[in-house]
Amino acid sequence: LQAVWPWRLEQVGQAARAMEVTPEIRQAHADAFEKVVAALQAEVDAVTTEDRMPVALTGLKNELEEWEDMCDDGPIPPVPTLELVRPKFSYVLVRKQEWKQVPNYIHKAHMIFDSHMGGGTSMSYKLFALFQKGLAAVRSALRDASKERAFCQLIALTKAMADLDEWYADTDAPEETVKIVRALGALWSRVLASPRDNDNETSQKMLQAWLESVQEDWEGDASEQLGAKLSFLAPVTPKKPSRKDGEGKMPAESGSKKRKAALASSPSGKVPKTSADTDLWLHRFDAELSQRQSSAVQLRCEAGAKKHASTV
């Protein structure tokens, strides 16, 4: 029967779904959703201060409306409650002054969509240029020792890249996509290497969960669609805990042995040139030198796959 009248069965299924959702059900979902939004808004208002504000990482939506729009074959979503919706909503706290200086990359991308007259994959190059400008703005903020501005730039840029897929789903330059995502991850690792002074534990957990979700999407479905492996958020080398005098110290000759081993492994007898990612790691504390008490010099060492940075 389905082979003969597949279109008729589809129409019957859609009609059955439409009959299941009555005006009373829609109103009940809408009323419950408004109450949840009001409760979450109160929670957000409680952490908002004169100089600090929340920026939404994931938005809220009435799942019944989405279910109807997508003509989902599954069961009707449950009536929204605070317990069901809260885990799906996340935000991060930023300084208002710095956030005001950050461009709206999503709006800029939509301006590209509206003005684009080309065909094929040419629009992806315009998006690449937009994202490259964003990466340059982050680097500029770090050079100016404005870590909070760099953080805000990263939030706005990553949100735009996560919400859009035209830059990787419709391009003939996968290598450029890989390069941009790798650079974005390296900058995130650099900014997250030290804690922020205007954040709280809840905001930090939401940010971490959101970044992990973006990473999962880009390294999974997006990479498969692109046909190239995207690598986002390179791991940050953790800071080593301080040791008491004479406790757990390595023998003095161990450092010398490591350097000799590095030299011996190089055909020319010289330490090989660092990669771009290693160079970003080595310089990740540069923007904070002026803010570190009694800090004048940073020692950065590399031996094979191991790296270490110390401020003295």
N, C-alpha and C positions, 0 to 999 in steps of 0.2 A: 504493500500500500504506500509506504513512504517513497519507494522508487517511482511510483506512478504519479503521486500527488504530493511531492515534498513541500511545494509552496503552500498547499492547502493546510497541511499539518502545522506549518509554521504560523499561519494566520490563526488557526484554532488555539495554538499555545499562547500567542500574544493576547488573544481575546480572553482566555482563561485568566492570565495574569492581570489584565485590566479589570476583570470582574472581581478579583480577590481584593484589590485595593479600593476600598470605599471612601467617600468623602470623610466619613467619621474617622477612619484609620489615618488618613492624611492629616487631619486636624490634630489628632492625638499625638502623632509624631512631631508635628510642627510646634505644638505647645510644649512638649517635653524638651525639644531641641532648644527652644528659646530659654527655658529655665536653666539648662546646662550651660549655655553660652553666658547667661547672666552670672552664674556661679563662678565660672572660670574667669570672667572679666573682673570679678571682685578679687580673686586670687592674684591676678596680674596687677590690679591697681594697688594692692597691698605692698608690692615690692617696687613700685614706681616711686622715685624720689625727684627732688628738684633737678638733679643733674644726671639721673640714671633712668633709663627706660627699657622696656622689653621689646624685642623684635621677634616676631613669629617666625619659626623655622618650618613648622607644618601647620596648616590651617584647619578650620573646622568645617564640616559639611553634613548636611542632612542625608544620611545614607539611604533613606527611602526614596528621595528625589533622584539620587544617582542610580539606584536600583531600577527605577522606572525608565530613566533616560537610556540606560544601557540594555533594557529589555532582558534583564538577567533571568535565567531559568531557575535559579535557586530560590530558596524560601524567602519570604518577606523579612527584611532586617528587623531586629528587635527594637522596641521603643527605646530611644536613647536615654541613658542615665549618666550621672556624673562619673560613676565607676567605670562604665564602658567607654566613655569619650575621653576622659582625662589622659589615659596612656597614649592616645593618638594625637594629642596636642602638645607642642613643645615650643619653647621660646629661649632666647638668650638675652642677658642683660648687657647693655652697652651704654656708653656715655652719650648723652644727647648731643653735645656740641660736636663731637667727632662724627656721629651718625648723620648729622645735617650736611656734612661736607661730602658724603658718599653719593655718587650718582646711582640712579635707578637703572641697573643693567637690563632688567626685564623690559622696562619701557623702551630703552634704546634698541633692544632686539626687536621689539614689535614695530618700531619705526623702520627698521631694516626690512621687515616683512612687508610693510605697507608700501615702501618705495622701490622694492626690488622689481626690476623689469626683465631680468635675465631668466634663463632656463637651466635645466640640468642641475648640476651641483655647485653652480657659481655662488649661490647665496652663502654656502658654508664658509667661503673665504672671507666674506664680510663679517660673519660672526667670529671667525678666528681673529680678525683684526680688532674687534671689540674686546674680546677676552684678553688678547695680548696687551691692550691698553690697561685693562684692569690689573693684570699681573705687574705691569710697569708701575702702576700707582701704588701697589703694595710694597714693591722694592723701594720706591721713593720715600714712603712713609717710614720704612725701617731705617733707611739712611739718615732720615731726620730725627731718629730716636723717638718716633711717635708710634709706639707699639699698639696703642688703642685704635688709632686711625687705620693702621695696617689690618688690625683685627676686623674692624667694621668693613673695610674694603673686601676682605676675604668672605665675610658673611654675605654681602650683597652679590658678589661675583659668583660664589658657589651656589647660592639660591637660584640665580638665573640659569646657570649651566645645568643644575639639577632639574629645573622645571621645563627646560626645552630639550628637544632631541634632534633638531634639524642639523646641528653642527657635527654630529657623528652618524646620524641615520641616513643622511643624504650628502655624502662627500666622496670625492675621489682622491683625497689626501689623508689617508688614515695615519700616516706618520706625523702629520701636524697635530692631529687630535691627540695622539699618544704623548707628544711633546708637551702640549698645553696641560694635560691632566697631570703629567709627572711634575711639571713646574709648580702647579697649584698645590699638589701634595707636599712638595718640598717646602713651600712657603708656610703651609699650615704647620708642618712639623717644627719649623723655626719659630713661629709665633707661639705655639703651645709648649715650647721647651721650658718656659717658666710660668708660674701662675699669674693671673690677673688680679689686681687689687680691688676691683669693683664688681666681682662676681660672687655668687653663692653656690652652695653645693647642689641645689636643685637645678639651677641653670647649667652648671657644669655637666651634670649627668645627662640633661636633655641635649646639650651640644654634642657630647660624645656619642649618644645614641643616634642622633641625626647624621653625624659624619660617618658612622659605621653603616647606616642605611644607604647613604650616597655611595660609599665605597662598594657595598654589595651590589648595587644596581650597575655601577660603571664597570666593575670587574667581572660582572656576570652577563646579564642580558645585553648591555650596551657593547661590551667587547665582542660578544657573539654576533651582534648585528653589524658591527664595524668590520669584523674579520681581522682584528688585531687586538692584542692584549693591552688593556688600559690598566695602569698601576697608579693607584691614588693613596695618599697619606702614607708615605714611607715612614717606618717606625722611628721614633725619637730615641736616641741613646739615653737611658736614665742616668740621672746624676748619682754618683757614688756617695754613700753615707760617710760622714767624717769618722775617722778612727782616733782613739785615744793614743797618746804618746806611747810608743813602744809596743802597741797592740796591733797585731795583724799586719805588720809592715812587710813588704816584699824585700828580699835581699837586694843590696845596692847594685849587684852586678846584673840583675834580671833585666833592667832597662837597657843596659849596654848589649846584652845578649840579643834582645829583641831587635835593636837597631842593626846589629851585625847580621842577623838572620834576614832582615829586610834588604840589606845591601847585597847579601850573598844571593838572594833570589832574583836580583835584577841582573840581566846579562851585561849591562854596561857598568855595573858596580854602583849605580846611582838609584836613589829612591824613585820609582816611576811617578810620572805626572798624575796628579789627582784628577778624578772625573768631575763633571759638572755637579753631580749630586753630592759628592764628597766635599767639594768646594763650598756649596751652600751650607753643609753641616758645619764645616770648620768656622764659618763666619756667622753662625746663627746668633751669637751673643754680641756682635759688634754694636747693634743699636742700643744696647743696654749698658755699655761701658761707663757712660757718664752718670748713670743712676746707681751704680754699685758703690757702696761706701768703701773708701780707702782702696779703691781698685785703680790700678794704673796699667797693669800688664796682664795679658792673657796668654797662656802657654797652650799651644795646640800641637798634639803629637799624633802621628799616624804610623802604624806598623802593620803591614798586611791588611787584614780585614778589620783590625781593631783601631778605634779612634778614641782620643781623650782630650778634653778641654778643661783647663784649670785657670781660675782667676787668682792672681797673687798680688 
